[in-house]
Amino acid sequence: MSTWPPDASTRSHEYELATASREDGDDTSGWKPFLYHDQAAMLPGASPKKSASSGRGDYLNDWWLWEILSVLLAVSSLIALAVVLRLHDGKPLPDWPLGITLNALVAVLSTVIEASMMVAVAACISQLKWLWYLRPRVLGDFESFDMASRGPWGALVVLFKAFRYFRSLVVVGAIVTMLAGATGPFLQQILTISLKPVPSSAGVARTNRAQIYDEGEDNSQLSGGVRLGPGLRTKAAVYRGIFTDEVPKFEPTCSTGNCTFPLFDSLAMCSKCLNVTDDTRRLGDQGSTLPVKSGYWDLNLTYSLPGDTEVDIRTRYFDEGLQHGPALVSTSSVSETMSKTALGISNPMLALAIMQFPGVDRDGYKGNYLKETPIVYECALYFCVQTYNLTVTNGVARTEVVSTWYNETDPVLELGLNWHKFLLRPDDQPAPEDDPTFIVIGDTFNTILWYLGKMFNGTALSRTAVVGGVEREVDDVLEALKRSQDVPALFGNLTASLNTRIREMSINEKDGGVSGDALVLVPHVHIRWEWLSLPAIFVGLCSVLLAATAMATKRSGVPVWKNSSLAVLFHGLEDDSGSTGDESPGHLSRSSEMGKEAEGRAVVLRRGGGGWKLHNSS
């Protein structure tokens, strides 16, 4: 038997893995030794194992069963994770027994995926180590492959030497090993939790709707007596709408602070105003002048408005100075066709023509009606049906008018008639509720018409006007209308305030009952699927690497040794003389055979003339 290691002068620096028959032509079917091995020694009482002649291999060690199972486990875990996440995506956070959370499940499955992948990747890198030496290679590569199979640091070393190993699949294995550590963090990013409102059976969500408007007035016995108008709360709503910019909205009942309601209809009052200044004409260039007494003279003017409506104003001057004249004229004495012609509203409850003279009011005694073009509006007030979309978010109610409808065919009720006014929604505009009939009690209609008509009919004189030597008393409503720079908005506030009052008066079950959903904030799962891409790529690369390594091993005829350390011990490095020892177990090519053989051998580490070596112990 030759000694190991060989003399330095004859030592080779390139090594090749080959069968004995390929070099010396003998009948040995095993692989040449890879490490020096002394003569075999058996443990006391142990008998030699004839596993090589049995023909039966241990599939767990001699084949890729462990690795295939690990890849299948990784794929199954990834699929299971995707299925679980898909089932809970957009759903409330699950409440599982023992306090197990979805995050914990993701963490466990990500760990299983990473560990399973690394079992297969480490085995592939170790097997590629043996395939690498089918051609002469430096012995130092053996250590590099071995380190790469152990973890990221060794894989990084291989990647730094990628130019050397670019022909080997070990580069792919090193990349997968380096990036496998990102599987856990990536999968942790896939899951986000957000609070979403869901209906609560214990909550209360309710609001009022008006199907009948009844102020409770009875005008049947009224014959020249004092007309009181609507109730005080309704009057307050009218004044609130005129004198304030922000009108209080009807507050629904919402016990949780977050509620939704179905679309619902409610009886309402609507307004429409149109600026017709450009279509207004003064009849006669200079109007008509009438001397009154020494130094006094009157100037009368007539304006023609769209819809065949004319408005007259009277002014008085003294020595070329304006004594008194209107800064505002508001009148309901308009033609019956004005509202339909100008506004497109048939049969309104109240139609008004409004003229503002801001320049005259500003100039005082120097005011000149002949030089000023008034600002003119035509407005209409009418009962309508509005469809609301009501939501409550964080205790704040938001009411949106989705649509508005009014009955074009109903005639205007005359004062004193005690009958009902019906608004019937036609078939082509179905109501959200079953009952499409909305009722305004006749007395209520007449009362509101009289009250608003009286309020908005009149004249607001200019600020310097004096009549009979005394200043004229100011009407607050007309004064507000005179100063308004947005008349449509003023009437919009008025009707909005009245509508809140009308809904407040709806107290019976038919009138006031609209139920909604009281919402509570519940944690919901949101899946960001893009974060699943990297783990899926890892599993795919791992599967491809395993298949490619297995096929390359089969084509080469190299045994499936993978990361077996016994293969290194039993198949020693051949010395330069070609001798490996007569009793060397180099004929054991399967890992299972070497494992059984190793169970019957005892070795000891000793230092001899050639350095430290494992020796058989007797």
C-alpha positions in Angstrom: 0.0 0.0 0.0 1.3 3.4 -0.9 1.4 6.1 1.7 -0.6 9.3 1.9 -0.1 12.1 1.2 2.2 11.6 -1.8 5.5 13.4 -2.2 5.1 17.1 -3.0 7.0 16.7 -6.2 4.5 14.3 -7.6 1.3 15.8 -6.0 -1.4 16.9 -8.5 -3.3 20.1 -8.1 -6.2 19.1 -10.4 -8.5 16.3 -9.4 -11.1 14.2 -11.3 -13.9 12.0 -10.2 -14.0 8.8 -12.3 -14.7 5.1 -12.0 -11.9 2.7 -11.7 -12.8 0.9 -14.9 -12.3 4.1 -16.8 -8.6 4.3 -15.9 -7.2 0.9 -15.2 -9.6 -1.4 -17.0 -10.3 -3.7 -14.1 -13.8 -5.0 -13.2 -14.3 -2.7 -10.2 -17.7 -1.0 -10.5 -17.1 1.4 -7.6 -15.7 4.9 -7.6 -12.1 5.6 -6.8 -11.2 6.5 -3.2 -11.2 10.2 -2.4 -9.5 10.2 1.1 -6.7 8.1 2.4 -8.0 5.0 4.3 -6.1 2.5 6.4 -7.1 -1.1 6.5 -10.6 -1.8 7.6 -11.3 -2.7 11.2 -14.6 -4.0 12.5 -16.2 -3.2 15.8 -16.1 -6.0 18.3 -19.0 -8.3 17.7 -20.0 -6.6 14.5 -20.4 -8.5 11.3 -19.7 -7.1 7.8 -22.8 -5.8 6.0 -23.3 -7.1 2.4 -25.4 -4.2 1.4 -23.7 -3.7 -1.9 -24.8 -7.1 -3.1 -28.3 -6.8 -1.8 -29.4 -4.5 -4.7 -31.8 -2.6 -2.5 -31.2 1.0 -1.9 -32.4 3.4 0.8 -34.6 5.8 -1.2 -34.3 8.4 1.5 -30.5 8.6 1.1 -29.8 7.1 -2.3 -32.4 9.1 -4.3 -34.1 12.5 -4.1 -37.1 11.5 -2.0 -36.3 13.9 0.9 -35.8 16.8 -1.5 -38.9 16.1 -3.6 -40.9 15.9 -0.4 -39.4 19.2 0.8 -40.2 20.9 -2.5 -43.8 19.5 -2.4 -44.1 20.8 1.2 -42.9 24.3 0.1 -45.3 24.3 -2.8 -48.2 23.0 -0.7 -47.5 25.6 2.0 -47.4 28.4 -0.6 -50.7 27.2 -2.1 -52.2 26.8 1.3 -51.1 30.3 2.2 -52.6 31.7 -1.0 -55.9 29.9 -0.4 -56.2 31.1 3.2 -55.3 34.7 2.2 -57.8 34.6 -0.7 -60.6 33.3 1.6 -60.0 36.2 4.0 -59.1 39.0 1.6 -61.6 41.8 2.2 -63.2 39.9 5.1 -63.2 40.7 8.8 -60.1 39.7 10.7 -60.8 36.0 11.8 -61.2 35.1 15.4 -59.6 31.7 15.7 -59.3 29.5 18.8 -56.4 29.8 21.2 -55.7 33.4 20.1 -54.1 32.3 16.8 -53.9 35.2 14.4 -53.6 35.4 10.7 -50.2 37.0 11.1 -49.1 34.0 13.1 -50.2 31.6 10.4 -48.4 33.7 7.7 -45.2 33.6 9.9 -45.4 29.8 10.4 -46.1 29.0 6.7 -43.3 31.4 5.6 -40.9 29.6 7.9 -42.0 26.2 6.5 -41.6 27.4 2.9 -38.1 28.8 3.6 -36.9 25.8 5.5 -38.3 23.3 3.0 -36.7 25.2 0.1 -33.3 25.2 1.8 -33.4 21.4 2.4 -33.6 20.9 -1.4 -31.2 23.7 -2.3 -28.5 22.6 0.1 -28.8 19.0 -1.2 -28.6 20.3 -4.8 -25.5 22.4 -4.1 -23.8 19.4 -2.4 -24.6 17.1 -5.3 -23.4 19.7 -7.8 -20.1 19.6 -5.9 -19.6 16.0 -7.0 -20.6 16.7 -10.6 -18.2 19.6 -10.7 -15.3 17.2 -10.4 -16.2 15.1 -13.4 -13.5 17.3 -15.0 -10.2 18.4 -13.5 -10.9 21.2 -11.0 -8.9 22.7 -8.2 -9.5 21.0 -4.8 -10.3 24.4 -3.2 -13.7 24.4 -5.0 -14.7 21.5 -2.9 -14.7 23.7 0.2 -16.5 26.5 -1.7 -19.4 24.2 -2.7 -19.5 22.8 0.8 -19.8 26.3 2.4 -22.4 27.4 -0.1 -24.6 24.5 0.9 -24.5 25.6 4.6 -25.9 29.1 4.3 -25.8 32.7 2.9 -22.2 33.4 3.7 -20.9 30.5 1.6 -23.4 31.3 -1.1 -22.0 34.9 -1.2 -18.5 33.5 -1.6 -19.6 31.4 -4.6 -21.3 34.4 -6.1 -18.1 36.4 -5.8 -16.5 33.6 -7.8 -19.4 33.3 -10.3 -17.1 33.8 -13.2 -15.5 30.5 -12.3 -18.8 28.6 -11.7 -20.9 30.1 -14.4 -21.1 26.7 -16.1 -22.6 25.1 -13.0 -26.1 25.3 -11.5 -24.4 26.1 -8.2 -24.8 29.8 -9.1 -28.6 29.4 -9.2 -28.4 27.6 -5.9 -26.3 30.3 -4.4 -28.8 33.0 -5.5 -31.7 31.1 -4.1 -29.8 30.6 -0.8 -29.0 34.4 -0.6 -32.5 35.5 -1.3 -34.4 32.8 0.7 -34.0 34.9 3.8 -36.3 37.5 2.3 -39.2 35.1 2.1 -40.3 35.8 5.6 -40.2 39.6 5.4 -41.9 39.6 2.0 -44.7 37.4 3.3 -45.1 39.6 6.3 -45.7 42.6 4.0 -48.5 40.8 2.2 -51.0 41.4 5.0 -52.5 44.7 6.0 -55.3 45.5 8.4 -57.8 48.3 7.9 -60.9 49.4 9.7 -64.1 49.1 7.7 -67.7 49.9 8.8 -70.1 46.9 9.0 -73.7 46.9 10.1 -74.3 46.2 13.7 -77.5 44.5 14.9 -77.3 46.3 18.2 -77.1 49.8 16.7 -79.9 52.2 15.9 -80.1 54.2 12.6 -83.2 56.2 11.9 -84.3 59.4 10.3 -87.5 61.2 9.4 -89.1 61.7 6.1 -92.2 63.8 5.3 -95.0 62.4 3.3 -97.6 64.8 4.7 -97.2 68.5 5.5 -99.7 69.7 8.0 -99.2 72.9 10.1 -102.4 72.1 12.0 -104.1 75.4 10.9 -107.9 75.5 10.4 -108.9 78.4 8.2 -112.5 77.2 7.5 -114.0 79.7 10.0 -111.7 82.6 9.1 -113.7 85.5 7.7 -111.7 88.7 7.9 -110.2 87.9 11.3 -106.5 87.9 12.2 -104.4 85.5 10.2 -101.6 84.1 12.4 -99.7 82.2 9.8 -97.8 79.0 10.5 -96.5 77.9 13.8 -93.7 79.7 15.6 -91.2 77.0 14.9 -92.0 77.2 11.2 -91.6 81.0 11.4 -88.3 80.6 13.1 -87.2 78.2 10.3 -88.1 80.9 7.8 -86.1 83.6 9.5 -83.2 81.3 10.1 -83.0 80.6 6.4 -83.2 84.3 5.5 -80.8 85.7 8.1 -78.1 83.0 8.4 -75.7 81.5 5.9 -75.5 78.1 7.5 -78.8 76.3 7.9 -79.0 73.5 10.5 -79.5 70.1 8.9 -81.9 67.5 10.2 -79.9 65.2 12.5 -80.7 61.5 12.2 -80.4 59.0 15.1 -77.2 57.1 14.8 -76.1 55.3 17.9 -72.6 54.3 16.5 -71.6 57.5 14.9 -71.4 55.8 11.5 -74.6 55.0 9.6 -75.9 54.5 6.1 -79.5 54.9 4.8 -81.2 53.8 1.7 -82.3 56.4 -0.7 -85.6 57.9 0.4 -88.1 60.5 -0.7 -89.4 63.3 1.4 -91.9 66.1 0.8 -90.0 69.4 0.5 -90.2 73.0 -0.7 -88.0 74.0 -3.6 -86.9 77.3 -5.0 -85.6 78.4 -8.4 -84.3 81.9 -9.2 -83.0 83.2 -12.5 -81.0 86.4 -13.1 -82.9 88.1 -16.0 -81.0 91.5 -15.8 -79.9 91.2 -19.5 -83.4 90.5 -20.6 -85.0 93.4 -18.7 -86.0 96.6 -20.6 -87.1 100.1 -19.3 -90.1 101.3 -21.2 -89.6 104.8 -22.4 -86.2 106.5 -22.4 -86.9 109.0 -19.6 -89.9 107.6 -17.9 -92.7 110.0 -17.0 -92.1 113.2 -15.0 -94.8 114.9 -12.9 -94.3 118.2 -11.0 -95.8 118.0 -7.6 -95.1 121.3 -5.9 -92.4 123.9 -5.8 -89.1 122.2 -6.1 -90.6 118.7 -6.1 -91.2 116.3 -9.0 -91.9 112.6 -9.4 -90.2 110.2 -11.8 -92.2 107.1 -12.6 -90.5 104.2 -14.5 -91.8 100.9 -15.9 -89.6 97.8 -16.5 -90.5 94.9 -18.8 -89.3 91.5 -17.6 -89.4 88.1 -19.3 -92.7 86.3 -19.1 -94.9 89.3 -20.0 -94.4 90.9 -16.6 -94.1 94.6 -15.9 -92.9 96.3 -12.7 -93.6 100.0 -11.9 -91.5 102.1 -9.6 -92.2 105.6 -8.3 -89.5 108.1 -7.2 -89.5 111.7 -5.9 -86.8 114.3 -6.4 -86.3 117.8 -4.8 -84.1 120.3 -6.5 -82.3 117.5 -8.6 -81.7 115.5 -5.4 -83.4 112.2 -4.7 -85.9 112.6 -1.9 -87.0 109.0 -1.8 -87.1 105.9 -4.1 -86.8 102.2 -3.9 -83.5 100.3 -3.5 -85.5 97.1 -3.8 -88.8 96.1 -5.3 -90.2 92.6 -4.7 -93.6 91.7 -6.0 -95.8 88.7 -6.6 -97.9 90.7 -9.0 -96.6 88.9 -12.0 -98.2 87.3 -15.0 -99.5 83.7 -14.7 -97.1 82.6 -17.5 -93.9 84.2 -16.0 -92.8 81.2 -14.0 -93.4 78.7 -16.8 -91.9 80.9 -19.5 -88.8 82.1 -17.6 -88.2 79.4 -15.0 -89.8 76.3 -16.5 -91.9 75.8 -13.3 -95.7 75.4 -13.9 -98.1 76.4 -11.1 -95.6 77.4 -8.4 -96.9 78.3 -4.9 -95.4 81.7 -5.1 -93.8 83.6 -8.1 -91.8 86.8 -7.5 -90.1 89.5 -9.5 -87.2 91.1 -7.6 -85.4 94.3 -8.6 -82.3 95.7 -6.8 -80.9 99.2 -7.3 -77.6 99.0 -5.4 -76.1 102.1 -7.2 -79.0 104.3 -6.1 -78.8 103.1 -2.6 -75.1 103.8 -2.6 -75.3 107.3 -4.1 -78.0 108.5 -1.8 -79.3 111.9 -2.8 -77.4 111.7 -6.0 -79.1 108.5 -7.0 -80.2 108.4 -10.6 -82.5 105.7 -11.8 -82.1 106.8 -15.4 -78.4 106.0 -15.4 -78.6 102.7 -13.5 -79.5 99.3 -14.7 -81.2 97.3 -11.9 -80.3 93.7 -11.0 -83.4 91.7 -11.7 -84.4 88.2 -10.6 -87.4 86.0 -11.2 -88.0 83.4 -8.5 -90.5 80.7 -7.7 -91.3 78.8 -4.6 -93.1 75.4 -5.0 -93.7 72.1 -3.2 -91.6 69.2 -4.5 -90.4 65.8 -3.7 -86.7 65.3 -3.0 -84.7 62.1 -3.0 -82.0 62.1 -0.3 -78.8 60.1 0.1 -78.0 60.3 3.8 -74.8 59.1 5.5 -73.3 59.7 8.9 -69.5 59.5 9.3 -67.8 60.0 12.6 -70.9 61.6 14.0 -71.3 64.1 11.1 -74.4 63.7 9.0 -74.1 64.4 5.2 -77.3 64.8 3.2 -77.2 64.9 -0.5 -80.2 65.7 -2.7 -80.0 63.1 -5.4 -83.0 64.2 -7.4 -85.9 66.6 -7.3 -89.4 66.2 -8.7 -92.5 68.3 -8.7 -96.0 67.9 -10.1 -96.5 70.1 -13.2 -100.2 69.4 -13.6 -101.6 70.5 -10.2 -103.5 73.8 -10.2 -102.5 76.5 -7.7 -104.8 76.4 -4.6 -106.6 79.6 -4.0 -106.8 81.2 -0.5 -109.7 79.9 1.5 -110.1 76.6 -0.2 -109.9 73.7 2.3 -108.6 70.8 0.3 -105.5 68.8 -0.1 -102.7 69.2 -2.7 -101.4 65.9 -3.9 -98.0 65.2 -5.5 -98.0 61.9 -7.4 -94.7 60.6 -8.7 -95.3 59.3 -12.2 -94.5 55.7 -13.3 -91.4 56.6 -15.2 -89.9 58.1 -12.0 -90.3 55.3 -9.4 -90.0 56.3 -5.8 -87.6 54.5 -3.5 -90.6 53.8 -1.2 -93.8 52.0 -2.0 -96.1 54.9 -1.5 -95.6 57.6 -4.3 -98.3 60.0 -2.8 -97.2 63.1 -1.0 -99.8 65.4 0.5 -99.9 69.1 1.5 -103.0 69.9 3.6 -105.0 72.7 1.9 -105.1 74.9 5.0 -101.3 74.5 5.4 -100.7 75.4 1.7 -102.8 78.5 2.0 -101.2 79.5 5.3 -97.7 79.2 3.9 -98.6 81.0 0.7 -100.2 83.9 2.6 -97.3 84.2 5.1 -94.5 84.1 2.5 -96.4 86.2 0.0 -96.9 88.9 2.7 -93.3 88.7 3.6 -91.8 89.1 0.2 -94.1 91.7 -1.3 -93.0 95.2 -0.7 -90.4 97.9 -1.3 -87.2 98.7 0.6 -86.4 102.4 0.2 -82.9 103.8 -0.4 -80.9 104.6 2.7 -81.5 108.4 2.4 -85.2 108.2 1.8 -87.5 110.5 3.9 -91.2 110.4 3.7 -93.4 113.0 5.3 -90.4 114.4 7.1 -89.6 111.2 9.0 -87.5 108.2 8.2 -89.3 105.1 6.9 -89.4 102.1 9.1 -87.1 99.3 7.8 -88.6 95.9 7.0 -85.9 93.3 8.1 -86.8 90.7 5.4 -86.8 93.2 2.6 -83.7 94.8 3.9 -81.9 91.3 3.8 -83.2 90.8 0.3 -82.0 94.3 -0.7 -78.5 93.6 0.6 -78.2 90.1 -0.7 -75.5 89.6 -3.4 -76.8 86.1 -4.1 -80.6 86.0 -4.2 -80.8 82.4 -5.4 -78.7 81.3 -2.4 -80.9 83.2 0.0 -84.0 81.4 -1.3 -82.1 78.1 -1.3 -81.3 78.6 2.4 -84.9 79.5 3.1 -86.2 76.3 1.5 -83.5 74.1 3.1 -84.5 75.5 6.6 -88.1 74.9 5.9 -87.5 71.4 4.7 -85.7 70.6 8.0 -88.8 71.9 9.8 -91.1 69.8 7.6 -89.2 66.6 8.3 -89.1 67.4 12.1 -92.9 67.6 12.0 -93.1 64.0 10.6 -93.8 62.0 13.7 -96.1 59.1 12.7 -94.8 55.8 11.6 -95.8 56.3 8.0 -94.3 59.7 7.7 -91.2 59.5 9.8 -89.8 56.0 9.5 -86.6 55.5 7.5 -84.4 52.9 9.0 -80.7 52.4 8.0 -77.7 50.5 9.1 -75.7 51.5 12.2 -72.1 50.7 11.4 -69.2 49.7 13.6 -65.6 49.7 12.6 -64.3 46.2 12.3 -60.7 45.2 11.3 -60.6 43.8 7.8 -57.9 41.9 6.0 -56.4 43.4 2.8 -54.0 41.3 0.8 -51.3 42.9 -1.3 -50.7 40.1 -3.7 -47.6 41.5 -5.3 -45.6 40.6 -2.2 -46.3 36.9 -2.9 -44.3 37.1 -6.1 -40.8 36.7 -4.6 -41.7 33.6 -2.6 -43.4 32.1 -5.6 -40.2 32.8 -7.7 -38.1 31.2 -4.9 -40.2 28.0 -4.9 -40.1 27.9 -8.7 -36.3 28.3 -8.9 -35.9 25.6 -6.2 -38.1 23.2 -8.1 -36.2 23.8 -11.4 -32.8 23.5 -9.6 -33.8 20.2 -8.1 -35.1 18.8 -11.4 -32.0 20.0 -13.3 -29.6 18.6 -10.7 -31.3 15.2 -10.6 -31.3 14.9 -14.4 -27.6 16.0 -14.6 -26.7 13.4 -11.9 -28.5 10.6 -13.8 -26.9 11.5 -17.1 -23.4 11.5 -15.5 -23.8 8.2 -13.6 -22.4 9.8 -10.4 -24.0 8.4 -7.3 -26.4 10.5 -5.3 -24.1 11.5 -2.5 -25.3 15.0 -1.9 -23.9 16.3 1.4 -22.8 12.9 2.7 -19.6 13.2 4.7 -19.2 9.4 4.6 -18.6 9.6 0.9 -15.6 11.8 1.6 -14.3 9.3 4.1 -14.9 6.1 2.1 -13.8 7.5 -1.2 -10.4 8.9 -0.5 -8.1 10.9 -2.8 -6.1 8.6 -4.9 -2.3 8.9 -4.5 0.0 9.4 -7.5 0.8 5.6 -7.7 -2.9 4.8 -8.2 -3.1 2.7 -5.0 -6.0 3.1 -2.6 -5.4 0.1 -0.4 -6.5 -3.5 -0.9 -9.2 -3.4 1.7 -10.6 0.1 0.9 -14.4 0.2 0.8 -14.3 2.4 -2.3 -16.7 -0.1 -3.9 -19.5 1.3 -1.8 -21.2 3.8 -4.1 -24.5 4.3 -2.4 -25.0 6.5 0.6 -27.1 3.8 2.3 -24.3 1.3 1.8 -21.8 3.6 3.2 -24.1 4.4 6.2 -24.5 0.7 7.0 -20.7 0.1 6.6 -20.0 3.1 8.9 -22.2 1.6 11.6 -19.8 -1.4 11.8 -16.5 0.6 11.9 -14.8 2.4 14.7 -12.1 5.0 14.0 -9.9 7.2 16.1 -8.1 10.5 15.3 -4.4 10.1 15.7 -1.3 12.1 14.8 1.3 10.2 12.8 4.2 11.0 10.6 1.8 12.3 7.9 -0.1 14.5 10.3 -3.6 14.0 11.8 -5.6 11.2 10.3 -8.6 8.9 11.2 -7.3 5.4 11.9 -9.3 2.2 12.4 -9.4 1.4 16.1 -8.9 -2.3 17.1 
